[in-house]
Amino acid sequence: MTLLNCLLSAWYGLPFVSKNNILVSTINGTGAAIESIYVLIFIIYAPKKEKAKIFGLFTFVLTVFTAVALISLFALHGNGRKLFCGLAATIFSIIMYASPLSIMRLVIKSKSAEFMPFFLSLFVFLCGTSWFIYGLLGRDAFVAVPNGFGCGLGTMQLILYFIYRNNKGSQEIKKPSGNGTSIEIGEKKPHQDKQHPNGKVPQDEQV
């Protein structure tokens, strides 16, 4: 989603789409190149199942970008082109910023911030805030709106991090054992404290 966002935002910033937004194009163009490297490295080294999934998403990203670029070039002109490309960039920018919502849900559920890196949350906040201010100064809603959304989500991530940063997650952790059963690490079960006359634990209570 970050790759698609960078591609669409770089396209939106080009002079024949929107004027005086060359900074948007150069920065997002650089981001698209970096994200392409990330995705390609993942595809090369990922397991077959994950490789197929990400390659499918990568194909989807290139298809959407190509469709937006071709439609804007050959079917639209002037403000219509800017509106179309700006809406596409805005929609996928919001989707990109919304991607960590599943991690935020996990942090709240587990009461631990170990799955949400601090610096990732910090730079989501800084990136969203800086582009939000840039969009406001330039009076460009297609830059300000999605990045304002990102600023808010980045703030929420930082708040969750500082609330749960010292927690190590739930007390009960399940790990797979060699025979296919699960081992529960946590408080002892009530039957584990029972005393039996012959000193042995009945077979139906053995783990």
LOLUM-464508 format. One record per residue (C-alpha): z, x, y; residue in three letters; residue number from 0. Coordinates in steps of 0.5 Angstrom, whole numbers, plus 500, padded with zeros to 3 digits. Layout:
N
> Z,X,Y,ALA,NUM
...
This chain:
207
> 500,500,500,MET,0
> 501,506,505,THR,1
> 494,509,503,LEU,2
> 491,502,505,LEU,3
> 495,501,511,ASN,4
> 493,508,513,CYS,5
> 486,507,512,LEU,6
> 486,500,515,LEU,7
> 490,503,521,SER,8
> 485,509,522,ALA,9
> 479,504,522,TRP,10
> 482,499,527,TYR,11
> 484,505,532,GLY,12
> 476,507,532,LEU,13
> 473,507,539,PRO,14
> 468,502,536,PHE,15
> 473,497,534,VAL,16
> 479,498,539,SER,17
> 479,502,545,LYS,18
> 484,507,547,ASN,19
> 487,508,540,ASN,20
> 484,514,538,ILE,21
> 491,517,537,LEU,22
> 492,511,532,VAL,23
> 486,513,528,SER,24
> 488,521,528,THR,25
> 495,520,525,ILE,26
> 493,514,520,ASN,27
> 487,518,518,GLY,28
> 492,524,517,THR,29
> 496,519,513,GLY,30
> 491,517,509,ALA,31
> 489,524,507,ALA,32
> 496,525,505,ILE,33
> 497,519,501,GLU,34
> 490,520,497,SER,35
> 493,527,495,ILE,36
> 500,523,492,TYR,37
> 496,518,489,VAL,38
> 491,523,485,LEU,39
> 497,527,483,ILE,40
> 500,521,480,PHE,41
> 494,519,477,ILE,42
> 493,526,474,ILE,43
> 500,527,471,TYR,44
> 502,519,469,ALA,45
> 503,516,462,PRO,46
> 497,513,460,LYS,47
> 500,506,461,LYS,48
> 502,508,469,GLU,49
> 495,511,470,LYS,50
> 491,505,468,ALA,51
> 496,501,473,LYS,52
> 495,505,479,ILE,53
> 488,507,478,PHE,54
> 487,499,478,GLY,55
> 491,499,484,LEU,56
> 487,505,487,PHE,57
> 481,501,486,THR,58
> 483,495,489,PHE,59
> 485,499,495,VAL,60
> 478,502,496,LEU,61
> 475,495,495,THR,62
> 479,492,500,VAL,63
> 478,497,505,PHE,64
> 470,498,504,THR,65
> 470,490,505,ALA,66
> 474,490,511,VAL,67
> 469,496,514,ALA,68
> 463,493,512,LEU,69
> 464,486,514,ILE,70
> 467,489,521,SER,71
> 460,493,522,LEU,72
> 455,488,520,PHE,73
> 458,481,521,ALA,74
> 462,482,527,LEU,75
> 462,485,534,HIS,76
> 467,485,540,GLY,77
> 473,482,540,ASN,78
> 472,478,533,GLY,79
> 471,485,530,ARG,80
> 478,488,533,LYS,81
> 481,481,531,LEU,82
> 479,482,524,PHE,83
> 481,489,523,CYS,84
> 487,488,527,GLY,85
> 489,482,523,LEU,86
> 488,486,516,ALA,87
> 491,492,519,ALA,88
> 497,488,521,THR,89
> 498,484,514,ILE,90
> 498,490,510,PHE,91
> 502,494,514,SER,92
> 508,489,513,ILE,93
> 506,489,506,ILE,94
> 508,496,506,MET,95
> 514,496,510,TYR,96
> 516,490,505,ALA,97
> 515,494,499,SER,98
> 522,497,499,PRO,99
> 525,490,499,LEU,100
> 526,491,491,SER,101
> 530,497,492,ILE,102
> 535,494,497,MET,103
> 536,488,492,ARG,104
> 538,493,487,LEU,105
> 542,497,492,VAL,106
> 546,490,494,ILE,107
> 546,488,486,LYS,108
> 549,495,484,SER,109
> 553,496,490,LYS,110
> 550,503,490,SER,111
> 545,507,495,ALA,112
> 543,512,489,GLU,113
> 537,509,488,PHE,114
> 535,509,496,MET,115
> 534,516,499,PRO,116
> 537,517,506,PHE,117
> 531,521,509,PHE,118
> 526,516,506,LEU,119
> 530,510,510,SER,120
> 531,514,516,LEU,121
> 524,516,517,PHE,122
> 522,509,515,VAL,123
> 526,507,521,PHE,124
> 524,512,526,LEU,125
> 516,511,524,CYS,126
> 517,503,525,GLY,127
> 521,504,532,THR,128
> 516,509,535,SER,129
> 510,505,533,TRP,130
> 513,499,535,PHE,131
> 515,502,542,ILE,132
> 508,505,543,TYR,133
> 505,498,541,GLY,134
> 509,495,547,LEU,135
> 507,500,552,LEU,136
> 500,499,550,GLY,137
> 500,492,550,ARG,138
> 497,492,543,ASP,139
> 500,486,538,ALA,140
> 497,489,532,PHE,141
> 501,495,533,VAL,142
> 507,492,535,ALA,143
> 508,487,531,VAL,144
> 508,490,524,PRO,145
> 512,496,526,ASN,146
> 517,492,529,GLY,147
> 518,489,522,PHE,148
> 518,496,520,GLY,149
> 524,498,525,CYS,150
> 528,492,523,GLY,151
> 527,493,515,LEU,152
> 529,501,517,GLY,153
> 535,499,520,THR,154
> 537,494,514,MET,155
> 536,500,510,GLN,156
> 540,505,514,LEU,157
> 546,499,514,ILE,158
> 546,498,507,LEU,159
> 546,506,506,TYR,160
> 552,507,510,PHE,161
> 556,501,507,ILE,162
> 554,503,499,TYR,163
> 553,511,500,ARG,164
> 560,513,497,ASN,165
> 559,508,491,ASN,166
> 557,510,484,LYS,167
> 554,504,482,GLY,168
> 557,499,477,SER,169
> 563,501,472,GLN,170
> 559,499,466,GLU,171
> 553,502,464,ILE,172
> 548,501,458,LYS,173
> 545,507,454,LYS,174
> 540,506,448,PRO,175
> 543,510,442,SER,176
> 539,513,436,GLY,177
> 540,507,432,ASN,178
> 537,502,437,GLY,179
> 543,499,439,THR,180
> 547,500,445,SER,181
> 553,503,447,ILE,182
> 557,500,453,GLU,183
> 561,505,457,ILE,184
> 567,501,461,GLY,185
> 573,498,460,GLU,186
> 576,497,452,LYS,187
> 575,491,449,LYS,188
> 581,487,447,PRO,189
> 580,487,440,HIS,190
> 580,495,440,GLN,191
> 588,495,442,ASP,192
> 589,491,436,LYS,193
> 594,494,431,GLN,194
> 593,492,423,HIS,195
> 598,493,418,PRO,196
> 594,498,414,ASN,197
> 592,502,420,GLY,198
> 584,501,418,LYS,199
> 580,497,423,VAL,200
> 576,491,419,PRO,201
> 569,492,418,GLN,202
> 567,486,422,ASP,203
> 570,490,428,GLU,204
> 568,497,427,GLN,205
> 562,499,432,VAL,206
